[in-house]
C-alpha cells in the first residue's frame, strides 16, 4: 500500500543539496549567524528534540545537550548522508516522512527546531497544527522563516522592479513550493495553533555576495550577533527566527514514541525490519537504522 501526500511536499530525494548549496559555496556567514540565533532561542539541554527538515544534519552538532534527537526529513537521500556522519551516535534517530502526517504520538518533543524549511510548506496552518500535536507542554518551538518584508524586497517594490507587495500579509510563492512570509502572518498562524510566540531575532543582515567577499566573515558575524535582538521591534532581514512556547496539552505516555501516520495509533518497538499498526494494518519499513514513514509497505 503506497501512501501519497494529499498536499504537495517538496522532495529533495536524490538531491546534492549539501555540496551544491553549503559546502564551499560561500555560506559560512549564514551558517554561523543561524547557529548563534539557534543557541539564543533553543534550550541547551533536554530529553527529546526533533529537527524538522533536518536534511543532511547540518545543525546536529548543536543538539549535544539532548538525550534523544530525531532528524526528520522527506528525503531518504539526505537522511542517509546524515546517518553516514552521525550514525555511531546512538542519540540520533533518522526518520523519513511527511510533515503533515507526523509519525509520532502526542506531546512527545520538548524542543522542536525548524530552520530553512517552512518556506517549502504549501499549508503552513496544517503543518503548525501538526507540530502542536507532537509538542510536549512546557517546551519550545524554534522556527526560522523567509521574510517577505525584507529591505531588498521593499526597495525593489519601491522602484517597481517587483510586482508583489512586501507589506501584504499573504505569503508569496516566488517559485513552485518556495514561499516568503510576512512576520505578522507567521505569528498569527502560531497563535491559531496555540503556540505562544516570544522572542524574535533578525538574522543574515549582510546576505550580500559583494559584502561577504569584501568584509571578513568574522566581522560580519560579530555585527550580526549584536543586531539580532533588534528583531523584537523591526524585521528587515531575509531571515527571521522566532521562539514560541508549546501549547498546553497531552504529555506522551512513558515508553510511547512512534505512531501510525495514517490513524495515529501508538506503534510498538520494531519487529525486525518493520513497524506494524494493529489498528489500520499499515506497515512501515525500518531499513538499516532509517525509520521510513514516507510510504507504507
C-alpha beads as a LAMMPS data file, in Angstrom:
LAMMPS data file: protein, C-alpha beads

297 atoms
296 bonds

1 atom types
1 bond types

-500.0 500.0 xlo xhi
-500.0 500.0 ylo yhi
-500.0 500.0 zlo zhi

Masses

1 110.0

Atoms # bond

1 1 1 0.000 0.000 0.000
2 1 1 1.512 3.340 -1.043
3 1 1 0.765 6.465 0.949
4 1 1 0.614 9.509 -1.326
5 1 1 0.816 13.006 0.187
6 1 1 -2.516 14.825 -0.208
7 1 1 -0.760 18.176 -0.099
8 1 1 2.299 18.923 -2.261
9 1 1 5.582 18.217 -0.490
10 1 1 8.960 19.471 -1.670
11 1 1 11.048 16.338 -2.216
12 1 1 14.858 16.521 -2.098
13 1 1 15.184 12.809 -2.919
14 1 1 18.422 12.284 -4.844
15 1 1 19.470 15.892 -4.197
16 1 1 23.074 17.043 -3.869
17 1 1 21.892 19.830 -1.546
18 1 1 24.855 19.570 0.829
19 1 1 27.545 20.015 -1.828
20 1 1 25.510 22.235 -4.151
21 1 1 24.306 24.741 -1.571
22 1 1 26.530 24.576 1.525
23 1 1 29.980 23.069 1.272
24 1 1 32.421 25.518 -0.334
25 1 1 29.603 27.784 -1.550
26 1 1 30.404 30.919 0.444
27 1 1 27.714 30.441 3.082
28 1 1 29.902 30.263 6.194
29 1 1 28.433 33.590 7.304
30 1 1 24.839 32.347 7.074
31 1 1 25.708 29.098 8.831
32 1 1 27.417 30.859 11.736
33 1 1 24.757 33.501 12.363
34 1 1 21.980 30.905 12.221
35 1 1 23.781 28.853 14.851
36 1 1 24.093 31.935 17.061
37 1 1 20.349 32.579 16.794
38 1 1 19.537 28.928 17.478
39 1 1 21.674 28.890 20.636
40 1 1 19.934 32.020 21.874
41 1 1 16.448 30.591 21.451
42 1 1 16.767 26.840 21.993
43 1 1 17.029 25.342 25.489
44 1 1 20.566 23.998 25.793
45 1 1 19.543 20.668 27.306
46 1 1 16.537 18.373 27.346
47 1 1 15.182 14.879 26.823
48 1 1 13.722 14.993 23.295
49 1 1 14.306 17.237 20.273
50 1 1 13.155 16.985 16.674
51 1 1 14.715 18.868 13.755
52 1 1 12.013 19.323 11.090
53 1 1 13.600 19.156 7.652
54 1 1 16.979 18.252 9.094
55 1 1 18.378 17.224 5.726
56 1 1 21.978 16.043 5.982
57 1 1 22.174 17.086 9.631
58 1 1 23.889 20.446 9.233
59 1 1 22.883 21.609 12.719
60 1 1 23.173 18.272 14.520
61 1 1 26.266 19.388 16.451
62 1 1 24.100 21.990 18.229
63 1 1 21.989 19.268 19.891
64 1 1 24.666 17.764 22.150
65 1 1 22.639 18.612 25.272
66 1 1 19.706 16.343 24.307
67 1 1 19.269 12.681 25.139
68 1 1 17.148 11.759 22.109
69 1 1 17.311 13.650 18.803
70 1 1 15.150 12.951 15.761
71 1 1 16.398 14.129 12.385
72 1 1 13.208 14.243 10.310
73 1 1 13.059 14.833 6.571
74 1 1 11.079 13.825 3.498
75 1 1 14.291 12.881 1.678
76 1 1 15.781 9.477 2.420
77 1 1 18.876 10.506 0.461
78 1 1 19.697 13.424 2.754
79 1 1 18.968 11.362 5.861
80 1 1 21.399 8.708 4.645
81 1 1 24.041 11.429 4.423
82 1 1 23.233 12.471 7.988
83 1 1 23.370 8.856 9.080
84 1 1 26.788 8.391 7.489
85 1 1 28.085 11.338 9.527
86 1 1 26.271 10.679 12.804
87 1 1 25.161 7.058 12.794
88 1 1 27.527 5.969 15.548
89 1 1 25.925 8.435 17.972
90 1 1 23.029 6.461 19.407
91 1 1 21.196 9.628 20.488
92 1 1 20.194 10.264 16.876
93 1 1 17.109 8.710 15.250
94 1 1 16.674 9.097 11.486
95 1 1 13.065 9.344 10.304
96 1 1 11.697 9.894 6.786
97 1 1 8.111 11.057 6.495
98 1 1 5.517 13.642 5.535
99 1 1 5.388 16.618 7.905
100 1 1 1.615 16.888 7.513
101 1 1 1.298 13.367 8.988
102 1 1 3.987 13.134 11.645
103 1 1 4.666 9.536 12.792
104 1 1 4.821 10.353 16.499
105 1 1 2.472 10.253 19.475
106 1 1 1.058 13.428 21.009
107 1 1 3.141 15.541 23.355
108 1 1 6.480 13.778 22.887
109 1 1 9.010 16.510 21.903
110 1 1 10.308 19.047 24.398
111 1 1 12.041 21.048 21.674
112 1 1 11.088 21.462 18.016
113 1 1 13.542 23.107 15.633
114 1 1 12.642 24.140 12.088
115 1 1 15.217 26.133 10.133
116 1 1 15.253 26.845 6.386
117 1 1 12.330 24.540 5.641
118 1 1 8.942 26.154 6.285
119 1 1 9.387 28.159 3.075
120 1 1 8.582 24.855 1.305
121 1 1 5.235 24.453 3.105
122 1 1 2.147 24.946 0.934
123 1 1 -0.085 24.513 4.003
124 1 1 1.556 26.299 6.929
125 1 1 -1.551 26.171 9.177
126 1 1 -1.795 22.407 8.675
127 1 1 1.887 21.919 9.388
128 1 1 1.930 24.100 12.501
129 1 1 -1.134 22.377 13.946
130 1 1 0.545 19.006 13.402
131 1 1 3.668 20.236 15.202
132 1 1 1.471 21.474 18.053
133 1 1 0.102 17.934 18.361
134 1 1 3.541 16.370 18.934
135 1 1 4.822 19.255 21.101
136 1 1 5.307 18.451 24.775
137 1 1 3.700 21.094 27.048
138 1 1 6.278 23.403 28.592
139 1 1 8.639 23.049 25.627
140 1 1 9.934 25.363 22.923
141 1 1 9.439 25.641 19.150
142 1 1 12.241 27.481 17.337
143 1 1 11.173 28.486 13.828
144 1 1 13.084 30.273 11.085
145 1 1 11.188 31.672 8.122
146 1 1 11.941 33.579 4.931
147 1 1 10.792 37.158 5.461
148 1 1 8.952 38.795 2.545
149 1 1 9.159 42.212 4.241
150 1 1 12.937 42.432 3.909
151 1 1 14.828 45.569 2.908
152 1 1 15.786 44.317 -0.562
153 1 1 12.155 43.421 -1.383
154 1 1 10.935 46.805 -0.115
155 1 1 13.435 48.667 -2.306
156 1 1 12.646 46.561 -5.378
157 1 1 8.928 47.157 -4.857
158 1 1 9.513 50.912 -4.435
159 1 1 11.270 51.189 -7.812
160 1 1 8.714 48.862 -9.483
161 1 1 11.128 46.027 -10.150
162 1 1 8.884 43.647 -8.216
163 1 1 5.142 43.111 -8.650
164 1 1 4.204 41.663 -5.257
165 1 1 3.988 43.887 -2.212
166 1 1 6.275 43.067 0.738
167 1 1 3.689 44.703 3.004
168 1 1 0.769 42.429 2.062
169 1 1 0.125 39.797 4.718
170 1 1 -0.443 36.792 2.479
171 1 1 2.565 34.577 1.569
172 1 1 4.156 34.953 -1.839
173 1 1 5.166 31.883 -3.856
174 1 1 8.070 33.210 -5.940
175 1 1 8.732 29.793 -7.476
176 1 1 6.989 26.443 -7.049
177 1 1 6.870 25.414 -3.352
178 1 1 9.108 28.311 -2.302
179 1 1 7.322 30.882 -0.153
180 1 1 8.220 34.103 1.623
181 1 1 6.135 35.131 4.641
182 1 1 5.122 38.311 6.403
183 1 1 6.212 38.229 10.083
184 1 1 2.731 39.086 11.341
185 1 1 1.161 36.339 9.213
186 1 1 3.526 33.766 10.747
187 1 1 2.775 34.937 14.286
188 1 1 -0.963 34.714 13.576
189 1 1 -0.596 31.101 12.407
190 1 1 1.385 30.223 15.531
191 1 1 -1.309 31.754 17.756
192 1 1 -4.016 29.806 15.906
193 1 1 -2.208 26.551 16.748
194 1 1 -1.964 27.669 20.412
195 1 1 1.778 28.252 20.302
196 1 1 2.819 31.332 22.287
197 1 1 5.373 33.397 20.322
198 1 1 8.036 35.022 22.469
199 1 1 11.480 36.222 21.422
200 1 1 12.155 37.145 17.799
201 1 1 15.553 37.635 16.134
202 1 1 16.545 39.031 12.756
203 1 1 19.348 37.095 11.063
204 1 1 21.582 37.461 7.987
205 1 1 21.663 41.261 7.976
206 1 1 24.555 41.160 5.472
207 1 1 23.465 38.493 2.980
208 1 1 25.052 40.253 0.024
209 1 1 27.635 38.494 -2.131
210 1 1 29.829 41.564 -2.648
211 1 1 29.808 42.448 1.051
212 1 1 30.694 38.884 2.028
213 1 1 33.641 38.940 -0.379
214 1 1 34.988 42.308 0.827
215 1 1 34.469 42.068 4.604
216 1 1 35.940 39.278 6.761
217 1 1 33.304 36.749 7.784
218 1 1 34.216 37.105 11.461
219 1 1 33.403 40.838 11.328
220 1 1 30.024 40.278 9.677
221 1 1 29.159 37.541 12.165
222 1 1 30.096 39.733 15.131
223 1 1 27.959 42.637 13.941
224 1 1 25.065 40.331 13.061
225 1 1 25.219 38.911 16.589
226 1 1 24.786 42.424 18.004
227 1 1 21.903 43.280 15.656
228 1 1 19.870 40.086 16.034
229 1 1 17.837 41.225 19.083
230 1 1 16.519 44.175 17.033
231 1 1 14.102 41.621 15.578
232 1 1 11.852 42.233 18.573
233 1 1 10.722 45.540 17.061
234 1 1 11.904 45.580 13.416
235 1 1 12.225 42.830 10.798
236 1 1 14.012 43.863 7.595
237 1 1 16.307 40.862 7.093
238 1 1 15.687 37.943 4.714
239 1 1 15.671 35.531 7.648
240 1 1 13.724 35.777 10.925
241 1 1 13.866 33.412 13.911
242 1 1 11.004 33.195 16.388
243 1 1 10.778 31.145 19.583
244 1 1 7.373 30.020 20.830
245 1 1 6.287 28.228 23.977
246 1 1 4.441 24.994 23.305
247 1 1 0.659 24.770 23.746
248 1 1 -0.891 23.208 26.799
249 1 1 -1.994 19.653 26.148
250 1 1 -1.225 15.990 26.482
251 1 1 2.126 14.583 27.592
252 1 1 3.202 11.381 25.877
253 1 1 2.897 8.262 27.995
254 1 1 6.165 6.764 29.123
255 1 1 7.546 4.401 26.520
256 1 1 5.390 5.712 23.667
257 1 1 7.149 7.395 20.749
258 1 1 6.201 6.417 17.202
259 1 1 2.581 6.495 15.984
260 1 1 0.978 5.386 12.747
261 1 1 0.786 8.457 10.479
262 1 1 -2.462 7.112 8.984
263 1 1 -4.531 6.557 12.145
264 1 1 -2.195 7.792 14.957
265 1 1 -2.217 4.512 16.872
266 1 1 0.953 4.220 19.003
267 1 1 3.374 1.736 17.443
268 1 1 5.272 -0.936 19.332
269 1 1 9.020 -1.425 19.084
270 1 1 10.093 -2.517 15.606
271 1 1 9.907 -6.243 14.942
272 1 1 12.785 -6.985 12.587
273 1 1 12.659 -4.516 9.720
274 1 1 9.035 -3.339 10.155
275 1 1 6.667 -1.369 12.370
276 1 1 3.108 -2.686 12.222
277 1 1 -0.071 -0.773 13.099
278 1 1 -2.566 -3.023 14.891
279 1 1 -5.472 -0.653 14.117
280 1 1 -5.324 0.055 10.374
281 1 1 -2.832 -2.621 9.340
282 1 1 -0.299 -0.240 7.828
283 1 1 3.288 -1.468 7.782
284 1 1 6.337 0.769 7.837
285 1 1 9.881 -0.151 6.906
286 1 1 12.916 0.118 9.175
287 1 1 15.889 -0.064 6.836
288 1 1 19.423 -0.079 8.284
289 1 1 18.517 2.342 11.062
290 1 1 16.265 4.580 8.936
291 1 1 12.599 4.653 10.007
292 1 1 10.758 5.093 6.722
293 1 1 7.240 6.543 7.009
294 1 1 7.361 8.180 3.592
295 1 1 5.159 5.476 2.132
296 1 1 3.661 2.340 3.607
297 1 1 4.688 -1.136 2.556

Bonds

1 1 1 2
2 1 2 3
3 1 3 4
4 1 4 5
5 1 5 6
6 1 6 7
7 1 7 8
8 1 8 9
9 1 9 10
10 1 10 11
11 1 11 12
12 1 12 13
13 1 13 14
14 1 14 15
15 1 15 16
16 1 16 17
17 1 17 18
18 1 18 19
19 1 19 20
20 1 20 21
21 1 21 22
22 1 22 23
23 1 23 24
24 1 24 25
25 1 25 26
26 1 26 27
27 1 27 28
28 1 28 29
29 1 29 30
30 1 30 31
31 1 31 32
32 1 32 33
33 1 33 34
34 1 34 35
35 1 35 36
36 1 36 37
37 1 37 38
38 1 38 39
39 1 39 40
40 1 40 41
41 1 41 42
42 1 42 43
43 1 43 44
44 1 44 45
45 1 45 46
46 1 46 47
47 1 47 48
48 1 48 49
49 1 49 50
50 1 50 51
51 1 51 52
52 1 52 53
53 1 53 54
54 1 54 55
55 1 55 56
56 1 56 57
57 1 57 58
58 1 58 59
59 1 59 60
60 1 60 61
61 1 61 62
62 1 62 63
63 1 63 64
64 1 64 65
65 1 65 66
66 1 66 67
67 1 67 68
68 1 68 69
69 1 69 70
70 1 70 71
71 1 71 72
72 1 72 73
73 1 73 74
74 1 74 75
75 1 75 76
76 1 76 77
77 1 77 78
78 1 78 79
79 1 79 80
80 1 80 81
81 1 81 82
82 1 82 83
83 1 83 84
84 1 84 85
85 1 85 86
86 1 86 87
87 1 87 88
88 1 88 89
89 1 89 90
90 1 90 91
91 1 91 92
92 1 92 93
93 1 93 94
94 1 94 95
95 1 95 96
96 1 96 97
97 1 97 98
98 1 98 99
99 1 99 100
100 1 100 101
101 1 101 102
102 1 102 103
103 1 103 104
104 1 104 105
105 1 105 106
106 1 106 107
107 1 107 108
108 1 108 109
109 1 109 110
110 1 110 111
111 1 111 112
112 1 112 113
113 1 113 114
114 1 114 115
115 1 115 116
116 1 116 117
117 1 117 118
118 1 118 119
119 1 119 120
120 1 120 121
121 1 121 122
122 1 122 123
123 1 123 124
124 1 124 125
125 1 125 126
126 1 126 127
127 1 127 128
128 1 128 129
129 1 129 130
130 1 130 131
131 1 131 132
132 1 132 133
133 1 133 134
134 1 134 135
135 1 135 136
136 1 136 137
137 1 137 138
138 1 138 139
139 1 139 140
140 1 140 141
141 1 141 142
142 1 142 143
143 1 143 144
144 1 144 145
145 1 145 146
146 1 146 147
147 1 147 148
148 1 148 149
149 1 149 150
150 1 150 151
151 1 151 152
152 1 152 153
153 1 153 154
154 1 154 155
155 1 155 156
156 1 156 157
157 1 157 158
158 1 158 159
159 1 159 160
160 1 160 161
161 1 161 162
162 1 162 163
163 1 163 164
164 1 164 165
165 1 165 166
166 1 166 167
167 1 167 168
168 1 168 169
169 1 169 170
170 1 170 171
171 1 171 172
172 1 172 173
173 1 173 174
174 1 174 175
175 1 175 176
176 1 176 177
177 1 177 178
178 1 178 179
179 1 179 180
180 1 180 181
181 1 181 182
182 1 182 183
183 1 183 184
184 1 184 185
185 1 185 186
186 1 186 187
187 1 187 188
188 1 188 189
189 1 189 190
190 1 190 191
191 1 191 192
192 1 192 193
193 1 193 194
194 1 194 195
195 1 195 196
196 1 196 197
197 1 197 198
198 1 198 199
199 1 199 200
200 1 200 201
201 1 201 202
202 1 202 203
203 1 203 204
204 1 204 205
205 1 205 206
206 1 206 207
207 1 207 208
208 1 208 209
209 1 209 210
210 1 210 211
211 1 211 212
212 1 212 213
213 1 213 214
214 1 214 215
215 1 215 216
216 1 216 217
217 1 217 218
218 1 218 219
219 1 219 220
220 1 220 221
221 1 221 222
222 1 222 223
223 1 223 224
224 1 224 225
225 1 225 226
226 1 226 227
227 1 227 228
228 1 228 229
229 1 229 230
230 1 230 231
231 1 231 232
232 1 232 233
233 1 233 234
234 1 234 235
235 1 235 236
236 1 236 237
237 1 237 238
238 1 238 239
239 1 239 240
240 1 240 241
241 1 241 242
242 1 242 243
243 1 243 244
244 1 244 245
245 1 245 246
246 1 246 247
247 1 247 248
248 1 248 249
249 1 249 250
250 1 250 251
251 1 251 252
252 1 252 253
253 1 253 254
254 1 254 255
255 1 255 256
256 1 256 257
257 1 257 258
258 1 258 259
259 1 259 260
260 1 260 261
261 1 261 262
262 1 262 263
263 1 263 264
264 1 264 265
265 1 265 266
266 1 266 267
267 1 267 268
268 1 268 269
269 1 269 270
270 1 270 271
271 1 271 272
272 1 272 273
273 1 273 274
274 1 274 275
275 1 275 276
276 1 276 277
277 1 277 278
278 1 278 279
279 1 279 280
280 1 280 281
281 1 281 282
282 1 282 283
283 1 283 284
284 1 284 285
285 1 285 286
286 1 286 287
287 1 287 288
288 1 288 289
289 1 289 290
290 1 290 291
291 1 291 292
292 1 292 293
293 1 293 294
294 1 294 295
295 1 295 296
296 1 296 297
